[in-house]
């Protein structure tokens, strides 16, 4: 059993999301967008697939690194393949990112699941087949009736509870919003949401990523008064010492790191330094499902919960195979978007949520994405 080919299909689809100058997603007019599908094929014709942003799987990376490592290897030797790809990251002048590793590794998991006729979460060893979701909002904006005011957040929080979510995470205002960043505005939004949903709903805040220590500490103490469940990324994560200081001076749990490079090595250092109370992983942040499992079990060995960052089939798989994590992050959500609408390139959402706020794992073989291959092949770029 050997890998014989790695292919990428780039295709058109309609999107109603746009990015601002700082890279945050917001609702926008329908427009022509691009997406990619990575496919790994072995010598008996079995295939594994993973959807990807186009830039993550551009030809230079696939031809110069991925194909070089994968062709001829047994697709079930995921750990060796991942380690060899990770070895090439340094020599790629930083172009072979953890996100690229994640796409390739998840396609290998998908191939194994499809070949064996099992969902990947069953292949790993399931802990549960449904996971409670928290509603994760988009960043604040300046759209009338959107997420422009604390009152907007409060109204939307009430809607999210009506939809079935049992917890809510706010992403508040960040640049280039004209008045952002402003910790006092963050508190106003957090207070409005707490008043709207009552004292018993778990609430989280993902704050501006560049606050100073003094602003981060003040904001954290205000969140404590409001009974928030966790406090996420108020400062640049490159300063682990700042997070160790913050966690030591707050009672609210500090979660992280989220985006800091270094995979499981960095998470181990944060735990050792006392820089977090809850650990964090996500397939795109650390290079795939395999390294995420290492982080989940690392946290478990220290008696810590590890919450998964972001949605999608890969991250949903992680939440289904762990005991030491409570939530699935569903979003990003906004009053002007229908998250439950199925994109043209899928036949169904990978994370359908019932009226009680539980996301159910797919029973399809593989990773869980029900891909509309006919649509993709008809809309190739």
Secondary structure, DSSP 8 states (H G I E B T S, - for coil): --EEEEEEEEEEEEEEEEE-TTS-EEEEEEEEEEEEEEEEEETTS-EEEEEE-GGGG-HHHIIIIIHHHHTTS-TT-HHHHHHHHHHHHHHTTT-S-HHHHHHHHHHHHHHHHHHHT-BHHHHH--S-SEEEEEEEE------TTSSSSHHHHHHHHHHHHHHT-SEEEEE---TTSTT-S-HHHHHHHHHHHHHHH-SSSEEEEE--TT--HHHHHHHHHHHHHTT-SEEE--S-TT-HHHHHHHHHT-SS-EE--SS-SSHHHHHHHHHHHT--SBEEE-HHHHTSHHHHHHHHHHHHHTT--EEE-S-SHHHHHHHHT-SS---EEEEEE-TT--TTS--TTEEE-TT-B-TTSEEE---SSBSS-EE-HHHHHHSB-
